[in-house]
């Protein structure tokens, strides 16, 4: 509790980036949980659906960034 976070959407050329930044320590990691688990699948789903994914380190905290290629219809 008390941890700050921000969500930002940025278009870079043909990629839409969704960035979630928080001030907490540590580095997010994909978890492999059992079928009965009620949490722990978020990052696994994001990395499976995104065209690009990266963790960006900051002086305080980090950002998880998912990139989605924009398609013209």
N, C-alpha and C positions, 0 to 999 in steps of 0.2 A: 504494500500500500504506500502511496506517496510517490511512486515512480512516475515521471513524466514521459509522455509519448506523443508522437505526431504522425499523421498520415498525409502523404503528398502524392499527387498525380502529376507526371511530367511527360510531355511528348518530346522525344528526340528523333527527328526524322520520321521513320515508319515504325517506331517502337513506342508503345505507351508503357511507362514505368510506374509501378505502384510501389511506393517506398513507405515502410513502417519503421520509424526510428524510436528507440527508447534510451533512457539514460542508465539502464541497469548494466551490471557487469556480465561477463560470460559471452559465449558465442553460441547462437542457436545451432542445433544439429537435428537432422532427420532421425526420428525414432521409429523403430519397428516394433509395434505393439501387437498384442494378441487380439483375436476377434471380439473378446468381451470387454476390452478397454473402453473407457468412456472419454478419454482424452489422449492427446499425443499424436494425432494424425495430421494436424494443420500444415506443418512444413512439408510433409510427404506429399500432400495434395497439391500444394502450391508449386513445388518443384516438378511434379508430374505434368501440371497443366501449363506452366509458363514456358515460353520459348527460350528465355534466359533467366538466370537466377544468380544473385551474388550477395555476399555480406560485405558491407562497407564499414570499416572501423573508424571511429571518431575519437577525439580527445576524451570526451565523455560519452559513453554508450556506443551503439552501433545501429546500422540500418540493414534491414532485410529488404532486398529489392527484386521484384519480379517484373520481367519485361515481356510484353505481348506484342507480336508483330501485327500491325494494322493491315487489314485486307480491304481492298476496294471492291464494292459490289455494283 
